[in-house]
Structure formats: C-alpha cells, structure tokens
Amino acid sequence: MSEDLKRTPLYENHLALKGKMVPFAGWEMPVQYSGLLAEHEAVRTKAGLFDVSHMGEVWVEGKEAEKMLNYLTCNDVSKLVDGKAQYTAITKSDGTLIDDIIIYRMNSEKFLVCVNASNADKDFDWFCKHNKFDATCRNESDQYGQIAIQGPAAISILEKYTGEEFAESLQFFHHRYVSLAGTDVLVARTGYTGEDGAELFIPKNSVATIWDELLVAGASQGLVPCGLGARDTLRLEACLPLYGHELSEEVSAIESGISPFVKVDKESDFLGKEILTKHKNEGAPRALVGFYVDSPGIVREGCNVFSEAGQRIGFTTSGTKSPTLGKALGLAVIDSDYKKPNTKLLIEVRGRQLECHVVKRPFYRRAK
C-alpha cells in the first residue's frame, strides 16, 4: 500500500484484529473485520465500534467566533447553547458545498468543528480565507483520534465503561467532557449509522487504550469492531449524505437533500443565501431522491438516470444492496419534475437499463 497514506492512532489495533486495510480519503483504514454483513447487523441489533480518527477537528475561538461560523455555514449557529451540537454545511456563494460538518459549542467564544477526512485542509483554508471577524482558527486534526460506538446497546456499554449516566442526561446532539484513561474526552451523542450511540473525541495518545477497553467492556453485549464498509451501508440505509457523493461543489445544499438544515430566514447573512433562498422558496431545479431497484442488479454511484421516455434526468450518488431490507436501493440527484414517490426511473448499469422507482427517504428509521 502507498507510503503516502496516513495512519490513525489505531492502525496497529486494526492489524491485531485482522482488519482488512484499504485506502480511503488519503488514509489507510479498515474496510471490514469479520465481514460487512455481520458488522452491519451488529450495529442494527447490538453495537459496533468504529475508528473515525481520519475525521478532522478545527477550533474556532474569539468574540466573533459565532458570527464567523454563522456567515460561513447555512444552519443558524446562534441557536446553539453550551453543550449542544449542530449539523450544518459550509456553503459557497453559488449555494454549493465545501463540506458538511458538525459544530460543537463549548461556550459563546469557543466552538469545535468536526470536518470530513478528505476536506480537513480545504475547510481550514476556507475558514482562514474568509475570516474577516474577531476570531481565530486552529486545525488540530493531528492531535485527536475519534471513536464512534453505535447501536441499540451502545449507550449502555458506554455507561458501563465510564461509570457515567448518559441515557437520560445526554440528549441527542448534545455533548460533555468525561475523564477516561487519565484524560479529558469529549463525548457527543451523535453518529452516522441511523442508530443511537456516541462519538468520542480523544487526545491521540489515549485512543488505543480506550478502544481496547471499550471492546472488552462491551463484549458481553455483542460489541464488535466495524469497518468503513458497514459504516457506508448503515449511513445509506438511513439516507445520511456523504461528501463527494450526495454533497459536493456541483450540487446546491437544497438539491443535496439537506434543506431542513438550511436556515434562509436566520438574521445573519451567509454565503449562498440568495440562491438558496430562491431554491427553498421557489423550488430547486434538481432534487435528491431515494430509489428501489426493481430489476435484478445493484446500482452504484455515477450511473446515468433516465425517465421512462428515455430522457437523461440525473445521476446516482450512492447505491448498494441493503443488508437490513434485503433489496437493492440508492440515492440520485435528478430533475425535480421526477421526484415524486413511485415515479419510474431507468438507471444505466454497464450498458443495461435497470427499472427503478422513487421512494420516500429514509429507507430505514430506527424504532424509538
């Protein structure tokens, strides 16, 4: 494997667990351990542990830190309070996306921004380029590791390991610091699987210890290590977007399916507000849709989508055979005229057109 690939603090742990390592966004990461299907099922029914240390961490601090983030992102950062997190996206003036991110408010002048692995440097440079505020930015991506524990048993396992109570006191998209392995760890009730769980931001020297101890603490409740393969099928079933697939600099925030997180009525101006207001109020020319595949076969990203009449109307962004639902499905950006559920589509896969139909998103929603 290329020597240029970065490795997370858990690289040796993955080898010890016989993880199959692959290149991903400039990193050498485990795609699976026991197997994608088993890992996927573990997260849906028990719990899985993911290394997400390739994700980036950028701190934004200062008197106008909130003002800066509100200008550079489409959600309303002013609605955050200490200990709360917010999903949002960094928008360009044309309404397309630099990245989707999560912002964690520590206090009114200190915010942690979690960015996608492939975009960490790009996002930080974008922040610096557009920083006309009384605020500072620090890229500390090389100082942290991240672990995600996900699944119905995830919070119970985390409580057992930490001796802390999270089920009632740590609500969805909230966070707090906990002392683990002799260091302060930020525990956030967030995730990327469609299940309950948490993500832990850990100083890199303590990541391996906490990873190993969590696997031991959760073994009796079915906790297993999981790779990027299961992470992708899980997020796709839940219709959670992935940058470089559903989200990009080619498709607007509204067209990408994240309209609920685009607050065009917030008091703050922000990059792309004019075009995104138009898209939100008048309708965008394209829309992200979910689809089921009716013909035999599986659709992947990058396939052309046609109407029943044979007109090219868009492209697929993701596709798989759902382990939970047992059917082939995917996401596509298509002309808005064809976005209604049950609309017939033809998707070209290796010279063959597969019959598909539009369905309501998400494909999977966990029971509360």
C-alpha positions as CSV (number, residue, x, y, z in Angstrom):
1,M,0.0,0.0,0.0
2,S,1.2,3.5,-0.8
3,E,3.6,5.0,1.8
4,D,1.8,8.4,1.3
5,L,-1.3,7.1,3.2
6,K,-1.8,8.4,6.7
7,R,-2.5,6.1,9.6
8,T,-4.7,6.6,12.6
9,P,-3.5,6.0,16.2
10,L,-5.4,2.7,15.9
11,Y,-3.5,1.2,12.9
12,E,-1.8,-1.5,15.0
13,N,-5.0,-2.3,16.7
14,H,-6.7,-2.9,13.4
15,L,-3.9,-5.2,12.3
16,A,-4.2,-7.2,15.5
17,L,-7.9,-7.6,14.9
18,K,-7.2,-8.8,11.4
19,G,-8.9,-5.7,9.8
20,K,-8.7,-5.6,6.0
21,M,-6.9,-2.3,5.3
22,V,-7.8,-0.1,2.3
23,P,-7.0,3.4,1.1
24,F,-9.7,6.0,1.9
25,A,-9.5,9.7,1.6
26,G,-5.7,9.6,1.9
27,W,-5.8,7.3,4.9
28,E,-5.2,3.6,5.4
29,M,-8.4,2.4,7.1
30,P,-10.2,-0.9,7.9
31,V,-13.0,-1.7,5.5
32,Q,-14.0,-4.8,7.5
33,Y,-13.0,-7.2,10.2
34,S,-15.4,-10.3,10.5
35,G,-17.3,-9.2,7.4
36,L,-19.5,-6.3,6.2
37,L,-22.8,-8.1,6.7
38,A,-22.0,-9.3,10.2
39,E,-20.8,-5.9,11.3
40,H,-23.8,-4.2,9.8
41,E,-26.2,-6.5,11.6
42,A,-24.3,-6.0,14.9
43,V,-24.9,-2.2,14.7
44,R,-28.6,-2.6,13.9
45,T,-29.2,-5.2,16.7
46,K,-26.4,-4.8,19.3
47,A,-23.4,-2.4,18.9
48,G,-20.4,-1.7,16.8
49,L,-17.2,0.3,17.3
50,F,-15.7,2.4,14.5
51,D,-12.4,4.2,14.1
52,V,-13.2,7.6,12.7
53,S,-9.9,9.2,13.6
54,H,-9.5,10.3,10.0
55,M,-12.1,13.0,10.6
56,G,-10.7,16.5,11.2
57,E,-11.0,18.9,14.2
58,V,-10.9,22.7,13.8
59,W,-11.3,25.1,16.7
60,V,-12.9,28.5,16.1
61,E,-12.5,30.9,19.0
62,G,-12.9,34.6,19.8
63,K,-15.5,37.3,20.4
64,E,-16.9,36.9,16.9
65,A,-16.5,33.1,16.6
66,E,-20.3,32.5,16.4
67,K,-20.7,35.4,13.9
68,M,-18.0,33.9,11.7
69,L,-19.5,30.4,11.7
70,N,-22.9,31.8,11.0
71,Y,-21.6,33.6,8.0
72,L,-19.8,30.5,6.6
73,T,-22.5,27.9,7.3
74,C,-26.2,27.5,6.3
75,N,-27.7,26.5,9.7
76,D,-28.3,29.0,12.4
77,V,-25.3,28.8,14.8
78,S,-27.0,31.4,17.1
79,K,-29.5,28.8,18.2
80,L,-26.7,26.7,19.9
81,V,-26.2,26.7,23.6
82,D,-23.2,25.4,25.6
83,G,-23.0,21.6,25.3
84,K,-25.1,21.4,22.2
85,A,-24.1,20.3,18.7
86,Q,-25.4,21.3,15.2
87,Y,-25.3,19.6,11.8
88,T,-24.7,22.1,9.1
89,A,-22.7,22.7,5.9
90,I,-20.1,25.2,4.7
91,T,-21.7,26.9,1.7
92,K,-20.2,28.8,-1.3
93,S,-21.8,31.9,-2.8
94,D,-23.4,29.7,-5.5
95,G,-25.1,27.6,-2.9
96,T,-23.0,24.5,-3.4
97,L,-21.0,22.9,-0.6
98,I,-17.4,22.9,0.6
99,D,-18.3,20.3,3.2
100,D,-20.9,19.1,5.7
101,I,-19.8,19.5,9.3
102,I,-20.9,19.3,12.9
103,I,-20.3,22.3,15.2
104,Y,-20.0,21.7,19.0
105,R,-20.4,24.8,21.2
106,M,-18.2,24.9,24.3
107,N,-19.1,28.4,25.2
108,S,-20.1,31.7,23.4
109,E,-16.5,32.2,22.2
110,K,-15.3,28.6,21.6
111,F,-16.5,26.1,19.1
112,L,-15.2,22.7,17.8
113,V,-15.9,22.0,14.2
114,C,-15.7,18.3,13.0
115,V,-14.9,18.1,9.3
116,N,-14.7,15.3,6.8
117,A,-11.4,13.5,6.4
118,S,-10.7,14.5,2.8
119,N,-11.7,18.1,3.4
120,A,-9.8,19.0,6.6
121,D,-7.2,21.1,5.0
122,K,-9.6,22.6,2.4
123,D,-12.1,23.6,5.2
124,F,-9.4,25.1,7.3
125,D,-8.0,27.1,4.4
126,W,-11.6,28.3,3.6
127,F,-12.1,29.4,7.1
128,C,-8.9,31.3,7.1
129,K,-9.6,32.9,3.7
130,H,-13.0,34.2,4.8
131,N,-12.1,35.2,8.4
132,K,-12.9,38.9,8.5
133,F,-14.0,38.5,12.1
134,D,-12.5,38.9,15.6
135,A,-11.9,35.1,15.7
136,T,-9.1,32.6,15.4
137,C,-9.0,29.2,13.7
138,R,-6.7,26.2,14.7
139,N,-6.5,23.0,12.8
140,E,-5.8,20.3,15.5
141,S,-6.7,17.3,13.4
142,D,-3.4,15.7,14.1
143,Q,-3.9,15.9,17.8
144,Y,-7.1,13.9,18.2
145,G,-8.5,10.5,17.4
146,Q,-12.2,9.7,17.2
147,I,-14.1,6.6,18.1
148,A,-17.8,6.0,17.3
149,I,-19.8,3.5,19.3
150,Q,-23.2,2.8,17.6
151,G,-26.2,0.6,18.1
152,P,-29.1,-0.2,20.5
153,A,-26.7,-1.3,23.2
154,A,-24.1,1.5,22.6
155,I,-25.1,3.9,25.4
156,S,-25.5,1.1,27.9
157,I,-22.0,-0.1,27.1
158,L,-20.6,3.4,27.3
159,E,-22.3,3.8,30.7
160,K,-20.8,0.5,31.9
161,Y,-17.3,1.5,30.8
162,T,-17.3,5.1,32.0
163,G,-19.4,4.8,35.2
164,E,-21.3,7.8,33.9
165,E,-25.1,8.2,33.1
166,F,-25.8,9.2,29.5
167,A,-29.2,7.7,28.6
168,E,-31.2,10.4,30.2
169,S,-28.7,13.2,30.8
170,L,-27.0,13.4,27.4
171,Q,-29.6,14.1,24.8
172,F,-29.3,13.6,21.0
173,F,-26.8,16.1,19.6
174,H,-25.5,17.2,23.0
175,H,-22.0,16.7,24.4
176,R,-19.9,16.9,27.5
177,Y,-16.4,16.1,28.8
178,V,-15.7,12.9,30.7
179,S,-12.4,11.7,32.3
180,L,-11.3,8.5,30.7
181,A,-7.9,6.8,30.8
182,G,-6.5,9.8,32.6
183,T,-7.5,12.3,30.0
184,D,-10.5,14.5,29.2
185,V,-12.7,13.0,26.4
186,L,-15.5,14.8,24.6
187,V,-18.5,12.5,24.4
188,A,-21.2,13.6,21.9
189,R,-24.5,11.8,21.3
190,T,-24.1,11.8,17.6
191,G,-23.4,9.3,14.9
192,Y,-23.6,8.3,11.2
193,T,-25.5,5.0,11.2
194,G,-29.1,5.7,11.9
195,E,-28.8,4.2,15.4
196,D,-28.3,5.6,18.8
197,G,-24.8,6.0,20.1
198,A,-22.0,8.4,20.7
199,E,-18.8,9.7,19.2
200,L,-15.7,10.3,21.3
201,F,-13.0,12.9,20.7
202,I,-9.8,11.7,22.3
203,P,-6.3,13.0,22.6
204,K,-4.4,10.8,20.2
205,N,-2.1,9.2,22.8
206,S,-5.1,7.7,24.6
207,V,-7.1,6.5,21.7
208,A,-5.7,2.9,21.6
209,T,-6.2,2.4,25.3
210,I,-9.9,3.5,25.2
211,W,-10.6,1.5,22.0
212,D,-9.3,-1.7,23.6
213,E,-11.0,-1.1,26.9
214,L,-14.3,-0.4,25.2
215,L,-14.2,-3.7,23.2
216,V,-13.6,-5.6,26.5
217,A,-16.4,-3.7,28.3
218,G,-18.9,-4.3,25.5
219,A,-18.0,-7.9,24.6
220,S,-20.8,-9.4,26.7
221,Q,-23.4,-7.2,25.0
222,G,-22.2,-8.0,21.5
223,L,-19.9,-5.1,20.7
224,V,-17.7,-5.7,17.7
225,P,-15.2,-3.6,15.7
226,C,-16.7,-2.4,12.4
227,G,-15.1,-1.1,9.2
228,L,-15.9,1.5,6.6
229,G,-17.9,-1.0,4.6
230,A,-20.6,-1.3,7.2
231,R,-20.4,2.4,8.0
232,D,-21.4,3.1,4.4
233,T,-24.3,0.6,4.1
234,L,-25.6,1.8,7.5
235,R,-25.5,5.5,6.6
236,L,-27.0,4.8,3.2
237,E,-30.0,2.9,4.7
238,A,-30.6,5.9,6.9
239,C,-30.1,8.3,3.9
240,L,-27.3,10.2,5.6
241,P,-25.3,12.1,2.9
242,L,-21.7,11.5,2.2
243,Y,-19.4,14.3,0.9
244,G,-18.2,13.6,-2.6
245,H,-21.4,11.6,-3.3
246,E,-24.6,13.4,-2.3
247,L,-22.8,16.6,-1.3
248,S,-20.3,18.4,-3.5
249,E,-19.4,21.7,-5.2
250,E,-21.6,20.6,-8.1
251,V,-25.0,20.4,-6.3
252,S,-26.6,23.0,-4.1
253,A,-27.5,22.5,-0.4
254,I,-31.2,22.3,-1.2
255,E,-30.7,19.9,-4.2
256,S,-28.5,17.7,-1.9
257,G,-31.4,16.9,0.4
258,I,-30.3,18.9,3.4
259,S,-32.9,21.6,3.1
260,P,-34.0,21.3,6.8
261,F,-30.6,22.5,7.8
262,V,-30.6,25.5,5.5
263,K,-32.0,28.4,7.6
264,V,-32.5,31.1,5.0
265,D,-34.5,33.1,7.5
266,K,-31.7,33.5,10.0
267,E,-30.7,37.1,10.8
268,S,-27.2,36.5,9.7
269,D,-26.1,36.8,6.1
270,F,-24.3,33.8,4.8
271,L,-22.5,32.7,1.7
272,G,-25.1,31.4,-0.8
273,K,-28.1,32.8,1.0
274,E,-29.6,34.5,-2.1
275,I,-29.6,31.4,-4.4
276,L,-30.6,29.0,-1.5
277,T,-33.5,31.3,-0.5
278,K,-34.7,31.1,-4.1
279,H,-34.3,27.3,-4.2
280,K,-36.1,26.9,-0.9
281,N,-39.0,29.3,-1.7
282,E,-39.5,28.6,-5.4
283,G,-38.1,25.0,-5.7
284,A,-34.7,23.9,-6.8
285,P,-34.2,22.5,-10.4
286,R,-32.9,19.2,-9.0
287,A,-33.7,17.0,-6.0
288,L,-32.1,14.2,-4.1
289,V,-34.3,11.1,-4.2
290,G,-34.2,7.6,-2.9
291,F,-35.0,4.7,-5.2
292,Y,-35.5,0.9,-5.1
293,V,-34.2,-1.2,-7.9
294,D,-37.0,-3.4,-9.4
295,S,-34.8,-5.2,-12.0
296,P,-32.2,-7.8,-11.0
297,G,-28.9,-6.0,-10.2
298,I,-27.3,-3.4,-8.0
299,V,-26.8,0.3,-8.8
300,R,-23.6,2.1,-7.7
301,E,-22.7,5.8,-7.8
302,G,-22.1,7.6,-11.1
303,C,-24.8,5.9,-13.2
304,N,-26.9,7.9,-15.6
305,V,-30.6,8.1,-14.7
306,F,-33.3,8.4,-17.4
307,S,-37.0,9.0,-17.4
308,E,-39.4,6.3,-18.8
309,A,-39.4,8.3,-22.0
310,G,-35.6,7.9,-22.3
311,Q,-34.5,11.5,-21.3
312,R,-31.4,11.7,-19.2
313,I,-32.6,13.4,-15.9
314,G,-29.7,12.9,-13.5
315,F,-27.1,10.7,-11.9
316,T,-26.8,8.3,-9.0
317,T,-24.8,9.3,-5.9
318,S,-24.8,6.1,-3.9
319,G,-26.1,2.5,-4.2
320,T,-26.0,-0.9,-2.5
321,K,-28.0,-3.9,-1.6
322,S,-29.4,-3.1,1.8
323,P,-28.4,-5.8,4.4
324,T,-31.4,-4.8,6.6
325,L,-34.1,-4.6,4.0
326,G,-32.7,-7.2,1.6
327,K,-33.2,-5.1,-1.5
328,A,-31.1,-3.0,-3.9
329,L,-31.5,0.7,-3.4
330,G,-29.7,4.0,-3.8
331,L,-29.8,7.8,-4.0
332,A,-29.8,10.0,-7.0
333,V,-29.8,13.7,-7.9
334,I,-32.5,14.1,-10.7
335,D,-34.7,16.8,-12.3
336,S,-37.3,17.9,-9.7
337,D,-40.1,17.0,-12.1
338,Y,-39.4,13.4,-11.4
339,K,-39.0,13.4,-7.6
340,K,-42.5,12.2,-6.5
341,P,-42.6,8.7,-4.9
342,N,-43.4,5.8,-7.3
343,T,-42.1,7.7,-10.3
344,K,-40.5,5.2,-12.6
345,L,-36.8,5.6,-13.5
346,L,-34.4,3.8,-15.7
347,I,-30.8,3.6,-14.5
348,E,-27.9,2.6,-16.8
349,V,-25.6,0.0,-15.3
350,R,-22.8,-1.3,-17.6
351,G,-24.8,-0.8,-20.8
352,R,-28.1,-2.2,-19.3
353,Q,-31.0,-0.2,-18.1
354,L,-32.4,-1.3,-14.7
355,E,-36.0,-0.4,-13.8
356,C,-36.3,1.5,-10.6
357,H,-38.8,3.7,-8.8
358,V,-38.6,6.7,-6.4
359,V,-39.4,6.0,-2.7
360,K,-39.6,8.3,0.3
361,R,-36.4,8.8,2.3
362,P,-35.1,7.4,4.6
363,F,-35.1,3.7,3.7
364,Y,-34.6,2.8,7.3
365,R,-35.6,4.6,10.5
366,R,-34.9,3.0,13.9
367,A,-37.7,2.4,16.4
368,K,-37.8,4.9,19.2
